[in-house]
């Protein structure tokens, strides 16, 4: 099963009315899969562009607005996906109902934009043949070692 199928299956379960604890458990699985996916985020820095808008939305929620520090990760955190996941799981753990809805909608938007709107590309396995010869090729041909 690939990442897209796993994410869609988890989001389908989250769309049903389930308990808060079950939602949080599914969010752990959802965001762990998202953050570890090399399909969605080729580089760790790309994860920052996804998380910062989520942090901005969550900052207005009561459970996060009473914190002294703004909700953000230091640049050193984005060097390790496992550290990003560890920090983000703490955020999910503190989340209340409205914050859970924000997290679900952000994941849904990401999955929709990355997997539903992407046209299926056929991979080309053939390499293009050189259209021009370089001087080394010409020398090898002259001396009979070129095929």
C-alpha positions in Angstrom: 0.0 0.0 0.0 1.5 3.4 -1.0 1.3 6.6 1.0 -1.7 8.0 -1.0 -3.8 5.0 -0.2 -2.9 5.0 3.5 -3.6 8.8 3.8 -6.9 8.5 2.0 -8.0 5.6 4.2 -7.0 7.5 7.4 -8.8 10.6 6.3 -11.9 8.6 5.5 -11.9 7.2 9.1 -11.4 10.7 10.5 -14.4 12.0 8.5 -16.7 9.7 10.5 -17.9 10.8 13.9 -15.4 9.2 16.3 -14.2 9.9 19.8 -11.5 12.5 20.6 -9.0 9.9 21.6 -9.5 7.9 18.5 -9.2 11.1 16.4 -5.9 11.9 18.1 -4.6 8.4 17.5 -5.5 8.6 13.8 -3.9 12.1 13.6 -0.7 10.6 14.9 -0.7 8.0 12.1 -1.8 10.6 9.5 0.8 13.2 10.3 3.6 10.6 10.8 2.8 9.2 7.3 2.7 12.8 5.8 5.9 14.0 7.4 7.9 10.9 6.5 6.6 10.8 2.9 9.4 11.6 0.4 6.6 11.8 -2.3 5.0 14.8 -0.5 8.1 16.5 0.8 11.3 15.7 -1.1 13.4 17.9 1.2 12.9 18.6 5.0 12.8 22.3 4.3 9.6 21.7 2.3 7.9 20.5 5.4 8.3 24.0 7.0 6.2 25.5 4.2 3.4 23.1 5.1 3.6 23.4 8.9 3.9 27.2 9.3 0.4 28.0 8.1 -1.0 25.3 10.3 0.9 26.8 13.3 -0.6 30.2 12.4 -4.1 28.8 12.5 -3.6 26.8 15.7 -2.1 29.9 17.4 -5.5 31.4 17.7 -6.9 28.4 19.6 -7.2 28.7 23.4 -4.9 25.8 24.2 -2.1 27.3 22.2 -2.8 31.1 22.6 -2.0 31.0 26.4 1.6 29.9 25.7 4.3 32.4 26.2 6.2 31.4 23.1 4.7 31.4 19.6 3.9 28.1 18.1 6.9 27.4 15.8 9.9 25.1 15.4 13.5 26.3 15.4 15.4 25.8 12.1 17.5 23.0 13.7 14.2 20.9 14.1 13.7 20.9 10.3 17.0 19.0 9.8 15.5 15.8 11.2 12.1 14.3 10.2 12.0 12.2 13.4 12.4 15.4 15.5 9.7 17.2 13.5 7.4 14.3 14.1 8.2 14.2 17.9 7.5 17.9 18.2 4.3 17.7 16.1 2.9 14.8 18.1 3.2 17.0 21.2 1.0 19.6 19.4 -1.5 17.0 18.4 -1.5 15.7 22.0 -2.5 19.2 23.4 -5.1 19.7 20.7 -8.8 20.2 21.5 -11.8 19.7 19.2 -11.4 22.8 17.1 -7.7 22.3 16.7 -8.3 18.7 15.7 -10.6 20.0 13.0 -7.9 22.4 11.8 -5.3 19.6 11.6 -7.7 17.3 9.7 -8.6 20.0 7.2 -5.0 20.9 6.6 -4.1 17.2 5.9 -7.1 16.9 3.7 -6.1 19.9 1.6 -2.6 18.6 1.3 -3.7 15.1 0.1 -6.3 16.6 -2.3 -3.7 19.0 -3.8 -0.9 16.4 -4.1 -2.7 13.2 -5.0 -6.1 14.1 -6.7 -4.9 16.8 -9.0 -1.7 15.2 -10.2 -1.9 13.9 -13.7 -0.5 10.4 -13.9 2.9 10.6 -15.7 4.3 7.6 -17.5 7.9 7.2 -16.6 10.3 7.2 -19.5 13.0 4.6 -19.1 14.7 5.2 -22.4 17.6 7.6 -22.4 17.9 10.0 -25.3 20.7 9.2 -27.7 23.3 11.9 -28.1 22.5 14.0 -31.1 26.0 15.3 -31.5 29.4 13.7 -31.3 32.2 15.2 -29.3 35.8 15.3 -30.4 36.8 12.2 -28.4 34.1 10.2 -30.3 35.6 11.4 -33.6 39.1 10.5 -32.6 38.1 7.0 -31.5 36.3 6.6 -34.9 39.4 7.6 -36.8 41.6 5.1 -35.0 39.1 2.3 -35.4 38.1 1.8 -31.7 34.6 3.3 -32.1 31.6 1.2 -32.9 
